[in-house]
Amino acid sequence: MVAGSFMNITRMPRLSLMKDPSRSMGIGSITKLLLETDSLRYRRLSESFFQAPHRFSSKVASAALPLYLLQELIPKNQWDGLPNELNQWVPKRRLSFIAGRLCAEKALQQLGLYTYVSRGLAGEPIWPSKVTGSITHTDEMAYAVVAPSISPFGIGIDSEACVNSESFRDISQICCTHYERTTHFSGRQNELIATLLFSAKESLFKSIYHIVQRIVEFDEVEVLLLDWKLKRFCVSPKRDGPLKGLFPPVWGNFSVNCNVIHTSIQLSC
């Protein structure tokens, strides 16, 4: 997402959970659609993936893909084989979506699953049976993480470019609770902290969406602690909020790389 634009910050992935004209599309395997007849391009794509930077305490499979490499590998006329719904999207959104799905397929292969990720009624990823996963994007990259499902909850990842001072004000007022504003912001690195709080909540929202089946508002949860030494955060439902009792306070991980914050959560309760 583009630092400096609050509209860009809020549009994904929260709005992707809203009603979407592509919600019923049968996409199938993006790899198969784009690369089935071109073994050379398929090999080049396979060599372009690397491990996602999102940290987990248990073993997960992951994949990351630079968007520019995908754009170079797939000629414009190759997009014609995609479903009409995808071709109606603006090129940037379509490229990010396809890269994310390719990362998901690559990560699933590491679990021995040569399949694809469907798209649910609200636009959410539908993972294969007994598997949980999460997808995220920035303007330059796509990432996916998958793991065997060990609880009704899932895993969540998010990546965000650090926002500027204007977007910091928006995030602190709209996305943060009074506790977070008075606890975490000290005047130093406020933009980085705001981005981290936003991203931590996005990761949490993805991990619980399968259970709640709705958009969770930012003020329904709070980031209680930030551990900069261990690069961890603790997030919990607000004690007086609608998620009270759904899950206990949970620890997630974060990292900062080239002004991009990566967060991850795995709920096992």
Salt bridges, closest charged atoms under 4 A:
ASP20 OD2 - ARG93 NH2 2.88
ASP20 OD2 - ARG119 NH2 3.34
ASP38 OD2 - ARG41 NH1 2.75
ASP139 OD1 - LYS92 NZ 3.29
ASP158 OD1 - LYS206 NZ 3.94
GLU180 OE1 - LYS201 NZ 2.91
GLU217 OE1 - ARG14 NH2 3.78
GLU220 OE1 - ARG214 NH2 2.73
